[in-house]
Amino acid sequence: MQPHLIEQASKVIPSTQFLVNVISRRVRQLMNGHRPLVETTLRMGLSDIALTEVIEGKINFESTVGFIAEPIAPRPPRPGDTTPDKRAA
């Protein structure tokens, strides 16, 4: 991982936590066979590719701060159930 790429990417995504999560998720995708969204060279590692994608604006993140998730409701009992639902506890 090249330090100058980290500096440039941190200007696009200033939060270190968000940047780490975006890069790690994208590296996982690249490892699973997804194609790079930028021109690559032989010397570029997967993290360099992901950082370059962030720098060029090919990938970004969406914050869910303020998002209120609905609580999971317990499932209704099914006929023949003898044990209580563990999620409801």
Secondary structure, 3 states (H helix, E strand, C coil): CCHHHHHHHHHHCCCHHHHHHHHHHHHHHHHCCCCCCCCCCCCCCHHHHHHHHHHCCCCCCCCCCCCCCCCCCCCCCCCCCCCCCHHHC
